[in-house]
Amino acid sequence: MINQASRWIAISLCSLLLTACGQVEKWYYCGYGQKNAQDSRHEVALELLGKCLDLQSLSAEQRAFYLQSRAWSYFSLDDFENALSDQERSFRLVAPTTRDEFINYAAYLRMAGQVSKSLEPLREAEMLDERLGLSNMMTQYNLGWSLYELGRYEAAIAAFSRGIPSQPDYPFVYFRRGLAYDRLGRSDEANADFIEFVSFYENEEVVFNERFENELGQLSGRYPELKVLLNEVK
């Protein structure tokens, strides 16, 4: 018959084993889920992070962090509604405080069709930048993109232009500013930005992908110089 001391030893050992197993689960599902999200293996990340978020042992801060990691994987797979849902669940657990949190939230809102609402977190990101005395490319790029989608082309151009001095080698800002110039009929400025954008592909600094090729191909009918350059980089 097991005496009282032996019973407590057995219970303690079981508790230690359960705790150890819980830590291993957290390390595996959460740690590897986060790693796969960072490495752009998003399907694997979603599976692992789903199991991670099922764990009851996560603190509010940990759950918020892994929700944001999963949101990024959903977003990268064009599942914008689930990305938005996870980001908002994260914010309900822990209020956002960083520029990246606000910018990602704005991107999820914009791609989920809530463009007007996406301006709110971008203004928050802008205020953070102002406190640091800087103008950040990703803040201004995303602000410009949302303003463009709302048809506010002059304001979009101003935002894109504010971002360029902080990161002049970010190619996509020239493409989107060019679109805004084109909408306003400012063809010379649009042409200059489209050519600047394509120059990054000529220098093999970014991969020329189908989405941009199709959009620029449609524009090239109005911009002969752009058409010549596109033929050269293909």
C-alpha positions as CSV (number, residue, x, y, z in Angstrom):
1,M,0.0,0.0,0.0
2,I,1.4,3.4,-1.0
3,N,2.1,5.6,2.1
4,Q,1.3,9.3,2.2
5,A,4.9,10.4,1.5
6,S,5.1,8.2,-1.6
7,R,1.7,9.5,-2.8
8,W,3.0,13.1,-2.6
9,I,6.2,12.1,-4.4
10,A,4.2,10.5,-7.2
11,I,1.9,13.5,-7.5
12,S,4.9,15.9,-7.6
13,L,6.6,13.8,-10.3
14,C,3.4,13.8,-12.4
15,S,3.0,17.5,-12.0
16,L,6.6,18.0,-13.1
17,L,6.1,15.8,-16.1
18,L,2.9,17.6,-17.1
19,T,4.7,21.0,-16.7
20,A,7.6,19.7,-18.8
21,C,5.3,18.4,-21.5
22,G,3.4,21.7,-21.6
23,Q,6.7,23.6,-22.0
24,V,7.8,21.3,-24.8
25,E,4.4,21.8,-26.6
26,K,4.7,25.6,-26.3
27,W,8.3,25.5,-27.5
28,Y,7.4,23.3,-30.5
29,Y,4.1,24.7,-31.7
30,C,4.7,28.3,-30.8
31,G,8.4,28.6,-31.5
32,Y,8.4,26.7,-34.7
33,G,5.2,28.3,-35.8
34,Q,6.8,31.7,-35.4
35,K,9.9,30.6,-37.2
36,N,7.9,29.3,-40.1
37,A,6.0,32.6,-40.3
38,Q,9.3,34.5,-40.4
39,D,10.6,32.2,-43.1
40,S,7.5,32.6,-45.3
41,R,6.4,29.0,-44.9
42,H,2.9,30.3,-44.1
43,E,0.8,27.1,-44.5
44,V,3.0,25.3,-42.0
45,A,3.0,28.3,-39.7
46,L,-0.8,28.4,-39.7
47,E,-1.0,24.8,-38.6
48,L,1.6,25.1,-35.9
49,L,0.3,28.5,-34.6
50,G,-3.2,27.1,-34.5
51,K,-2.1,24.4,-32.1
52,C,0.0,27.0,-30.2
53,L,-3.0,29.2,-29.6
54,D,-5.0,26.2,-28.4
55,L,-2.7,25.9,-25.4
56,Q,-4.2,27.2,-22.2
57,S,-0.8,28.0,-20.7
58,L,-0.2,31.1,-22.8
59,S,-0.1,34.4,-21.0
60,A,-2.1,37.3,-22.5
61,E,1.1,38.8,-23.9
62,Q,2.2,35.5,-25.5
63,R,-1.3,34.9,-27.0
64,A,-1.3,38.5,-28.4
65,F,2.1,38.0,-29.9
66,Y,1.3,34.6,-31.6
67,L,-2.0,36.0,-32.8
68,Q,-0.1,38.7,-34.6
69,S,2.3,36.1,-36.1
70,R,-0.7,34.1,-37.4
71,A,-2.3,37.2,-38.7
72,W,0.8,37.9,-40.8
73,S,0.7,34.4,-42.3
74,Y,-3.0,34.7,-43.1
75,F,-2.3,38.1,-44.8
76,S,0.6,36.6,-46.8
77,L,-1.8,34.0,-48.1
78,D,-4.4,36.6,-49.1
79,D,-6.8,35.6,-46.3
80,F,-7.4,39.2,-45.2
81,E,-10.5,38.6,-43.1
82,N,-8.7,36.1,-40.8
83,A,-5.6,38.3,-40.7
84,L,-7.8,41.2,-39.5
85,S,-9.6,39.1,-37.0
86,D,-6.4,37.8,-35.4
87,Q,-4.9,41.3,-35.2
88,E,-8.0,42.7,-33.5
89,R,-8.1,39.8,-31.1
90,S,-4.5,40.5,-30.3
91,F,-5.2,44.2,-29.6
92,R,-8.1,43.3,-27.3
93,L,-5.5,41.3,-25.2
94,V,-2.7,43.9,-25.3
95,A,-3.1,47.4,-26.7
96,P,-0.8,48.2,-29.6
97,T,2.2,50.4,-29.0
98,T,4.5,50.0,-32.0
99,R,4.6,51.4,-35.5
100,D,4.7,47.9,-37.0
101,E,1.5,46.9,-35.2
102,F,-0.4,49.9,-36.5
103,I,0.9,49.6,-40.0
104,N,0.1,45.9,-40.3
105,Y,-3.4,46.6,-38.9
106,A,-3.9,49.3,-41.5
107,A,-2.8,46.9,-44.3
108,Y,-5.2,44.2,-43.1
109,L,-8.1,46.7,-42.9
110,R,-7.3,48.1,-46.4
111,M,-7.1,44.7,-48.0
112,A,-10.2,43.6,-46.2
113,G,-12.1,46.5,-47.9
114,Q,-12.1,48.8,-44.9
115,V,-10.0,51.5,-46.5
116,S,-11.3,54.6,-44.6
117,K,-10.8,52.8,-41.3
118,S,-7.2,52.0,-42.2
119,L,-6.3,55.7,-41.9
120,E,-6.8,55.6,-38.1
121,P,-3.9,53.3,-37.2
122,L,-1.8,55.0,-39.8
123,R,-2.3,58.3,-38.0
124,E,-1.3,56.6,-34.8
125,A,1.9,55.4,-36.5
126,E,2.5,58.9,-37.9
127,M,2.2,60.3,-34.4
128,L,4.8,57.8,-33.1
129,D,7.2,58.9,-35.9
130,E,6.6,62.6,-35.1
131,R,7.6,62.0,-31.5
132,L,10.9,60.5,-32.7
133,G,11.3,63.4,-35.1
134,L,11.3,61.4,-38.3
135,S,9.3,60.5,-41.3
136,N,9.2,56.7,-41.9
137,M,8.8,55.1,-45.3
138,M,6.5,52.3,-44.3
139,T,4.2,54.7,-42.5
140,Q,4.0,57.1,-45.4
141,Y,3.9,54.4,-48.0
142,N,0.9,52.7,-46.4
143,L,-0.8,56.1,-45.8
144,G,-0.3,57.0,-49.4
145,W,-1.7,53.7,-50.6
146,S,-4.8,54.1,-48.5
147,L,-5.3,57.7,-49.6
148,Y,-4.9,56.6,-53.2
149,E,-7.5,53.9,-52.8
150,L,-9.9,56.6,-51.4
151,G,-9.3,58.8,-54.5
152,R,-7.3,61.4,-52.6
153,Y,-4.5,61.5,-55.1
154,E,-2.8,64.8,-54.1
155,A,-2.7,63.7,-50.5
156,A,-1.4,60.3,-51.6
157,I,1.5,61.9,-53.6
158,A,2.4,64.1,-50.6
159,A,2.6,61.0,-48.3
160,F,4.7,59.0,-50.8
161,S,7.0,62.0,-51.2
162,R,7.4,62.4,-47.4
163,G,8.6,58.8,-47.2
164,I,11.1,58.8,-50.0
165,P,13.9,60.7,-48.2
166,S,14.0,58.1,-45.4
167,Q,14.3,55.2,-47.8
168,P,14.9,56.3,-51.4
169,D,15.7,52.7,-52.6
170,Y,12.2,51.4,-51.8
171,P,11.0,50.7,-55.3
172,F,7.3,50.3,-54.7
173,V,6.8,53.8,-53.6
174,Y,7.7,55.1,-57.1
175,F,5.1,52.7,-58.7
176,R,2.3,53.8,-56.4
177,R,3.2,57.5,-56.6
178,G,3.3,57.1,-60.4
179,L,-0.2,55.7,-60.3
180,A,-1.4,58.8,-58.4
181,Y,0.3,61.2,-60.8
182,D,-1.3,59.2,-63.7
183,R,-4.8,59.6,-62.2
184,L,-4.2,63.4,-62.0
185,G,-3.1,63.5,-65.7
186,R,0.5,64.5,-64.6
187,S,2.0,62.2,-67.2
188,D,5.6,63.5,-67.1
189,E,5.9,62.9,-63.4
190,A,4.1,59.5,-63.7
191,N,6.4,58.4,-66.5
192,A,9.5,59.4,-64.4
193,D,8.3,57.4,-61.4
194,F,7.4,54.3,-63.5
195,I,10.9,54.4,-65.1
196,E,12.5,54.8,-61.7
197,F,10.5,51.7,-60.5
198,V,11.5,49.6,-63.5
199,S,15.2,50.6,-63.0
200,F,15.2,48.6,-59.8
201,Y,14.3,45.5,-61.8
202,E,17.0,46.4,-64.4
203,N,19.5,46.4,-61.6
204,E,18.1,43.1,-60.2
205,E,17.4,44.6,-56.8
206,V,13.9,43.2,-56.7
207,V,12.2,40.3,-58.5
208,F,10.0,41.4,-61.4
209,N,6.6,39.7,-60.6
210,E,3.5,39.0,-62.6
211,R,1.3,41.4,-60.8
212,F,3.4,44.5,-61.4
213,E,4.2,43.3,-65.0
214,N,0.5,43.2,-65.8
215,E,-0.2,46.6,-64.3
216,L,2.8,48.3,-66.0
217,G,1.9,46.5,-69.2
218,Q,-1.5,48.2,-69.2
219,L,0.1,51.6,-68.5
220,S,2.8,51.2,-71.2
221,G,0.3,52.0,-74.0
222,R,0.3,55.6,-72.7
223,Y,4.0,55.7,-71.9
224,P,6.1,54.6,-74.8
225,E,9.4,54.9,-72.9
226,L,8.1,52.6,-70.2
227,K,7.1,50.1,-72.9
228,V,10.6,50.0,-74.3
229,L,12.1,49.4,-70.8
230,L,9.6,46.7,-70.0
231,N,10.7,44.8,-73.1
232,E,14.3,45.1,-72.0
233,V,13.8,43.7,-68.5
234,K,11.6,40.7,-69.5
